[in-house]
Amino acid sequence: MNVKATLSPDDLARACADAMWREDDASKGLGMEISEVGPGHATLTMMVQPHMVNGQRIAHGGFIFLLADSTFAFACNSRNERTVAAQCDITFIKPGKLGDRLVATAREISRSGRSGIYDISVTVDNVVIAEFRGHSRTVGGTWLPVEAEIKST
């Protein structure tokens, strides 16, 4: 993608998300969808499928974590700086169930230098079932050519 035009922060975030999505076999393979993305925030959804429930017949926590982690990734990579997780934790509040549509919403709490902190809430029908906090670290490189300029708003 050769981006020569001036992009708004929202357009840049979407272009970065599109570039990431093309390579994200894990998120696509689990049926995740990007609902929204912008500078420092993102929302992804995922249906709890039969292969995602554990012996308790509830959503395996690893799949809930994975959705939150993917949402975190799209939020912290929204400014065309390649960024990875440095540390993450999750608190499970209520179980997800087979057939639930999980919605994970990430918001940037802090971004300074190469580090960032993001909070991600995972909900079912607007009820919070898990809270995730991720610490990010930029690692160098971009998703789009550096010619992509950001138009200030």
C-alpha positions in Angstrom: 0.0 0.0 0.0 1.6 3.3 -1.1 0.0 6.0 1.0 1.0 9.3 -0.4 -2.1 11.2 0.6 -2.5 13.0 3.9 -4.5 10.9 6.3 -6.7 11.9 9.2 -5.9 10.1 12.5 -9.0 8.0 12.0 -8.1 7.1 8.4 -4.5 6.2 9.5 -5.9 4.0 12.3 -8.2 2.2 9.8 -5.3 1.8 7.3 -3.1 0.3 10.0 -5.9 -2.1 11.1 -6.4 -3.2 7.5 -2.7 -3.9 7.1 -2.6 -5.8 10.4 -5.8 -7.8 9.6 -4.4 -9.1 6.3 -1.7 -10.9 8.3 -3.7 -11.9 11.4 -4.6 -15.5 10.8 -5.4 -16.1 14.5 -8.1 -13.4 14.9 -9.6 -14.2 11.5 -9.5 -17.9 12.1 -11.5 -17.5 15.3 -14.2 -15.5 13.5 -13.3 -12.1 15.1 -14.6 -9.0 13.4 -13.3 -5.4 13.7 -16.3 -3.2 14.6 -14.4 0.0 15.2 -10.9 1.3 15.2 -9.4 4.8 15.8 -6.4 6.4 17.4 -5.8 4.5 20.7 -9.0 2.6 20.6 -10.6 -0.5 19.0 -13.7 -2.7 19.3 -13.7 -6.4 18.1 -16.4 -9.0 18.4 -16.3 -12.8 18.5 -19.0 -15.5 18.8 -18.4 -18.3 21.4 -18.4 -21.4 19.2 -18.5 -25.1 20.3 -14.8 -25.5 20.1 -14.3 -22.6 22.5 -16.1 -24.1 25.5 -14.3 -26.0 28.2 -15.3 -28.9 30.5 -17.5 -26.6 32.5 -19.4 -25.9 29.3 -18.5 -22.2 29.5 -16.2 -20.1 27.3 -12.6 -21.1 27.9 -10.8 -18.2 29.5 -8.0 -18.4 26.9 -10.4 -17.5 24.1 -11.7 -14.5 26.1 -8.1 -13.4 26.7 -7.3 -13.9 23.0 -10.1 -11.6 22.0 -9.1 -8.9 24.5 -5.4 -9.3 23.4 -6.3 -8.9 19.7 -8.4 -5.8 20.5 -5.5 -4.4 22.5 -3.2 -5.0 19.5 -5.4 -3.0 17.1 -5.7 -0.1 19.6 -2.0 0.1 20.3 -1.0 -0.2 16.6 -3.4 2.5 15.4 -0.7 5.2 15.0 1.5 3.4 12.4 4.1 2.3 15.0 4.6 -1.4 15.2 3.8 -2.3 18.8 3.6 -5.5 20.8 2.4 -6.6 24.3 5.0 -6.3 27.0 2.7 -7.5 29.8 -1.0 -8.3 30.1 -3.4 -9.5 32.8 -7.1 -10.3 32.9 -9.8 -10.6 35.5 -12.7 -12.9 34.7 -15.9 -11.6 36.2 -18.7 -13.7 34.7 -18.6 -16.7 32.3 -19.2 -16.5 28.6 -21.5 -19.1 27.2 -21.8 -21.0 24.0 -23.4 -18.7 21.4 -22.6 -15.5 23.2 -21.4 -12.6 21.1 -18.4 -11.2 23.0 -17.6 -7.5 22.5 -14.1 -6.3 23.4 -13.5 -2.6 23.6 -10.0 -1.1 24.1 -9.1 2.4 25.2 -5.8 4.0 25.6 -5.0 5.0 29.2 -1.5 6.3 28.7 1.1 6.5 26.0 4.6 7.9 26.6 7.7 7.2 24.7 7.8 3.6 23.6 5.3 2.4 26.3 1.5 2.4 26.6 -1.2 1.2 28.9 -4.6 0.0 27.5 -7.8 -1.2 29.3 -10.0 -3.6 27.5 -13.5 -4.5 28.7 -15.1 -7.7 27.3 -18.9 -7.7 27.4 -21.9 -9.8 26.6 -25.1 -7.9 26.0 -23.5 -4.8 27.6 -22.6 -6.8 30.8 -18.9 -6.8 31.6 -17.6 -10.4 31.8 -13.8 -9.6 31.9 -11.4 -6.8 32.4 -8.0 -6.8 30.7 -5.0 -4.5 31.1 -2.2 -4.5 28.6 1.1 -2.7 28.6 2.6 -2.1 25.2 6.0 -1.5 23.8 6.8 -0.1 20.3 9.5 -2.2 18.6 10.3 -0.1 15.5 8.9 -0.2 12.0 5.6 0.9 10.6 2.5 -0.7 9.1 2.3 1.8 6.3 5.1 3.6 4.3 6.5 6.5 6.2 5.3 8.8 3.4 1.8 8.5 5.1 1.3 11.9 6.7 -1.2 12.6 9.4 -3.4 15.6 9.0 -3.9 17.3 12.3 -7.5 17.7 13.4 
